[in-house]
Amino acid sequence: MDYSLAALKLLCAQLKDAREAPSQNALTLGAILFQRAWLQGIVVFNDDEGRLLLDDGTGVIQLSLSGDFLSRRWELGMYVMVIGGYFAAADETPMIKVHKIVDLSSSPDREAMWYLEVMEAYKLFYQPLIEDFM
């Protein structure tokens, strides 16, 4: 994992446009090279074996937990922030291999603020690069 590449603040719907970067262990979104995604949403499924489903209001993505994250109980309905490696194999649900997960359920207005953060990141950083690429 190349940690010099930023974890992009994204919505599940935006990840659908990500493509594999040729000859690199990374993905592209327009001209932006990335390996990790930063998402927030509600836990809608937990199989108690390290696999969760996260719904951010624009789509659903699978989360793969390992290590210390398995010792924590992730309840349905929790609002969480996740950062991790993004993988999208053909004919499979896209997946985030979680590097960091935080329960934000107690934070008021967390969902509305998240959408504003994603919009700001898109306008300031991603949109100019994507438009130049097109």
Secondary structure, DSSP 8 states (H G I E B T S, - for coil): --TTS--EE--HHHHTT-EE-TTSSSEEETTEEESEEEEEEEEEEE-SSSEEEEE-SS-EEEEE--GGGGGS---TT-EEEEEEEEE--TTS--EEEEEEEEE-TTSTTHHHHHHHHHHHHIIIIIHHHHHHH-
